[in-house]
Amino acid sequence: MAFRLTHHFESNHLLHPLQFGFRRRRSTTDALSLLHNKIKLAVSKHQCCLLISLDIKSAFDHLWHPALFGRLVAASCPPSLLQLYRSFLSNRSIHLSYRGFSRSTSPSRGCAQGSISGPLLWNIFFNPLLSLPFPPGVHVQAFADNLQLLISGSPSCLPSLAQSSLDLIHSWCLDNKLSLSPHKSLVLPIFCNPSPSHYRQHPPHLP
């Protein structure tokens, strides 16, 4: 199943080229090299940068099945393969028993971590975020559920570019029943000169 689905998405170039996680011939080294080259280019133009790393909270546990199936249909996934994955993710149940208390539920979100298909299903689900209309000067890439934004420009425009990009991501996450993890997210200012006062006074924040 996973091999057939991978072949369908990779051979038809359906996964975003800036997704580096869990893909053949792509690695953390490739992702870091791309960021490094873009930072060097910005510095050569005497621009300042903000590097923002975002973490999706419990990403694999919150993969929303209806949205995933919608993306498989939109990608013209073969009907037999689509039906296999519907069966794979349906009729699941979670049971908890503790000191005489018992409860069961049927989840409509999540994919089994450690499964062969899990990382691929996440990449398909996450794919549209990388194609959002980010403002000029904003580069976005991902390694599985970790998102990196590199924002380049004059010191005065960095906070507004960063905030508008974060708002866009936050809105997409809400639409797809995801949330960001602020305590695992980082902002790294990269300045040619000492940190501008405008950034110190107006740092971006997660919604």
Secondary structure, DSSP 8 states (H G I E B T S, - for coil): -HHHHHHHHHHTT-S-TTB-TT-TT--HHHHHHHHHHHHHHHHHTT-EEEEEEEEBTTTGGG-BHHHHHHHHHHTT--HHHHHHHHHHHSS--EEEEETTEEEEE--SB---TTSSSHHHHHHHHHGGGGGS---TTEEEEEETTEEEEEEEE-TTTHHHHHHHHHHHHHHHHHHTT--B-GGG-EEEEE-SSS--HHHHHS-----
